[in-house]
Amino acid sequence: MRKLLTALLICMNLIAAKQELVKIDPAKVFYINFEKEKCSDECLKDLLYKGLYISYIARFDSNDEKLNNIYAKLLNGIEYIDLPKKHQLNMIKIAIVMPEKVVKSYSSNIISPALAYLIKQNDNVYMKVYFTGDESDANLLPILNELKDYSLIITGFQKNGINTLSKNITTIPVFNPLAKSSDFNMVGSNFTFGSIDYKEQVAKLINFSNGKIAVFKDESPLANKITQDIQEQSTLVSLKTLEKKNLNVNSVLNEAWKLNNSSVFFNIPLVKTTLLATQIRALGVRPSKYFSTQINYHPMFLNLSQENEKAMFYFANSIGEIDEEIEYINDLLGQKIAYNWIAYSTSVGLDYYYHELYTNNKERLFKDDFVGSDLHFNVRIMNAKQSKFSEQK
């Protein structure tokens, strides 16, 4: 009996030693397309939105990079929770790149109006603000790859930042509401600008003058620029410069008699403008008109100036009609868009690109448009009468 058991065990071991796995290729999953018609990119997106992932894989035929990425994820068993949610494939992504240490308070004049505009639209838009401090490559280069994933870039760069962006961002629209295209030698055609045209404002004001032009300015670059525009378009009978930190306006009135029957430009801040106008009157001098560009067009003027001087002032204004809801939301965010040309320009530029980029092709909220690479604004001359500004024809 023992011999029989021993023989059986030997046979079983021999059989076990010869067992091998059969060489069969691993199972493959095939997704068969039963539809005859080709599924376009929009068709594929619709399948995703409806959660028909198997149909998406079966009918997939696209060169779209994002759709290809989703296709690869689904093939690898990644759940749709890790994929874009409904409508995100059509989402407008807006980046605001702000050198806040350079432009300072202008940052809020760009960010808040952009936010107000998007709140008004109440659509599927993603906005992110990048604070770069300054315009150095050290602070800008690290975010360039992220910026390439946006539909629109809005920036407050003044010089170096624009040049860096122009070298690296060649297809995405870049809008700068603070500058003009003439400020830069070489930028791509995807760059547009929204600064107001002070030279055009000066020309409109001179048309209201009697040809006898006097100018008060300070030492700021903007005041020098506006004064140069005036000198190119007229002959001055008087030009006086106030020191930037000196509130004593009497220092520039030593030849006040030259102001009699003259058209006086104030290229100085609002407070100094009203102080100087009051002092001119106290000296018994009688100018013909007072002029100022956009720099002093502000409701505060109505409270600071004397009643008998308000009617003498004429302001150039490049801010046009504003949607009531847009204006209301801006007010809530601390922006007086009706008197802030940077906030207005930001809104107009965003309105243009929103209209161009959004698939619903909604009607624009602002009438201003681009001429070449620059926004063109209709300049209106405003006069202060009865405690409010009125347009002069």
Beta strands, then each sheet from edge to edge (+ up, - down):
strand 1: 92-98
strand 2: 125-131
strand 3: 152-155
strand 4: 174-176
strand 5: 191-193
strand 6: 213-217
strand 7: 236-241
strand 8: 263-267
strand 9: 289-292
strand 10: 313-317
strand 11: 369-371
strand 12: 374-376
strand 13: 380-385
strand 14: 388-392
sheet 1: 2+ 1+ 3+ 4+ 5+
sheet 2: 7+ 6+ 8+ 9+ 10+ 13- 14+
sheet 3: 11+ 12-
end
